[in-house]
């Protein structure tokens, strides 16, 4: 198996903020956007592409970890939690 390079860019310059990650020889990008930063994403053109979205959180009733996964064209301004 050959090694790969993962390149990460800290959009806000802090580790607990928004990230963009790229894998060498792959055309996709992965984003990590904390819920408290979603409103800052409305002007990001790169989030206007079709994608797979994973929303991670804790169930308010059971306090168990949960994840919601969906895929569709979606604009950053339409993202709401």
C-alpha positions in Angstrom: 0.0 0.0 0.0 1.3 3.4 -0.9 1.3 6.4 1.4 -1.0 9.3 0.9 -0.8 12.9 2.0 -3.6 14.7 3.8 -3.5 18.5 3.6 -5.4 20.5 6.2 -6.2 24.1 6.1 -7.5 25.8 9.2 -10.0 28.4 7.8 -10.1 30.4 10.9 -6.5 29.8 11.9 -7.5 27.8 15.0 -7.7 24.0 15.5 -11.2 24.2 17.0 -12.6 26.2 14.1 -13.4 25.3 10.5 -11.1 22.9 8.5 -10.8 22.0 4.9 -9.0 18.7 4.3 -7.7 17.3 1.0 -6.3 13.8 0.2 -3.6 13.5 -2.5 -4.9 12.1 -5.8 -8.5 12.7 -4.9 -10.7 15.5 -6.2 -13.0 15.8 -3.2 -12.6 17.9 -0.1 -13.7 17.3 3.5 -14.9 20.1 5.7 -15.2 20.2 9.5 -17.5 23.0 10.5 -18.6 23.3 14.1 -22.3 24.2 14.6 -21.3 27.6 16.1 -19.4 28.5 12.8 -22.2 27.6 10.3 -23.4 31.2 10.0 -19.9 32.2 9.0 -20.1 29.9 5.9 -22.7 31.8 3.9 -20.2 33.5 1.7 -18.0 30.4 1.0 -18.4 29.6 -2.7 -16.7 26.2 -2.2 -19.7 25.0 -0.1 -22.1 25.5 -3.0 -21.1 22.1 -4.5 -22.9 18.8 -4.2 -21.7 16.9 -1.3 -22.2 14.3 1.5 -23.0 15.9 4.8 -22.5 14.3 8.2 -24.0 16.1 11.2 -22.6 14.9 14.5 -24.2 15.7 17.8 -25.8 14.4 21.0 -29.4 13.4 21.4 -31.0 15.9 23.8 -33.2 13.2 25.3 -30.9 10.2 25.7 -27.5 12.1 25.6 -26.2 9.4 23.2 -23.9 10.3 20.3 -25.7 10.5 17.0 -24.9 11.2 13.3 -27.1 12.3 10.5 -25.9 11.6 6.9 -27.4 13.0 3.7 -26.3 13.8 0.2 -27.6 16.5 -2.1 -26.7 19.8 -3.7 -27.0 22.3 -0.9 -25.9 25.9 -0.4 -24.2 27.0 2.7 -26.9 29.5 3.4 -29.4 26.7 3.5 -27.5 24.8 6.2 -29.4 24.9 9.5 -29.4 22.8 12.6 
